[in-house]
Amino acid sequence: MRATQHTQARPGTSVPLREAIYADADEQAAALRGWNQSYLQLQAGGFSGRIRRIDLDGMHLFIEDLQASVLQTGCLADGMLALGVPLRSRAPGLFCGRPCGEDALHVFSGRSGFEFRCAGDHQMLGIELTPTEPGLNFGSQAGLRRAAPQALRSLLLKVFETARTRPESMTEAAVRSRMSDALLDRISALSDAPADEEASADSHWLWVSRARELIAADLQQPPTVAELCEQLGTSRRSLQLAFQRVLGVSPLAYLRAARLGAARRSLKTAPSVTEAATQLGFWHFGHFAKDYQAMFGELPSQTHRRHQPPV
């Protein structure tokens, strides 16, 4: 039986969330292109699997479901980083020779390839970055990492929730870039720090000052952290260290504060709260409202209502 394809999108828009259901292990293995992998079904009975996929700029996200015990072997192309965050597993699996559960980060990329035996009723969140984002260091071998992926798991689930419940918001370039930037920030926090990334206090101050200028130049669509690093000629981890030392916050937190300030100004004239938030790349409205209230002591709807002309 061939895979059944499902998609979600409004008519005339690109498809933010693609879904395929598989009844054949080989077909599901081949669906993740570039992984060069094969699946060996270990459990008797029919095969049942599913892959849900979201494509962002330079980043691919997926959720893979398997209802049978499978031995996965593969080897990703050089320069590709692939990470896995378990969502659900009926029993512990074995990843590159080590027992694995739901609280370890799985690194699938590496020169020698990977081997993963999962139990039936298994669900994994996956991230592919091509080419590998500069400054991310997960070593040259596939395997488990001790870094706890709970925060990354939560953010990935929110991205999939948004694509499922509000697919129209995924067509906004600002929304997609903020999603990618937030994910890269979480991934960077889990990577290993290179030993030679210390910089002087003067360098840190100059990086932060220049970054603030670049952000202030276009508050409606400010640069992502990745773009700031590119323009400043530094790595994400070095810029993170500079912002923490100079301002006491991360670059992403500073970007969020700048955008919240811009949103507050926009709310005074925008037709709706949703339009003001979406234009500034706030893709999870519940988090936007919570962050806005924490920053300004009132909900965005209260700011908007207070500045509407009397009826």
Secondary structure, DSSP 4 states (H G I P E B T S, - for coil): -PPEEEEE--TTS--SEEEEEES-HHHHHHHSTTS--EEEE-SSS---EEEEEEEETTEEEEEEEESS-EEEEE-PPTT-EEEEEEEEESS-EEETTEEE-SSSEEE--STT-EEEEE-SSEEEEEEEESSPPTT----SS-EEE-S--HHHHHHHHHHHHHHHH-GGGGG-HHHHHHHHHHHHHHHHHHSPPPTT----HHHHHHHHHHHHHHHHTTSSSPPPHHHHHHHHT--HHHHHHHHHHHTSS-HHHHHHHHHHHHHHHHHTT-S-HHHHHHHTT---HHHHHHHHHHHHSS-HHHHHHHTSPP-
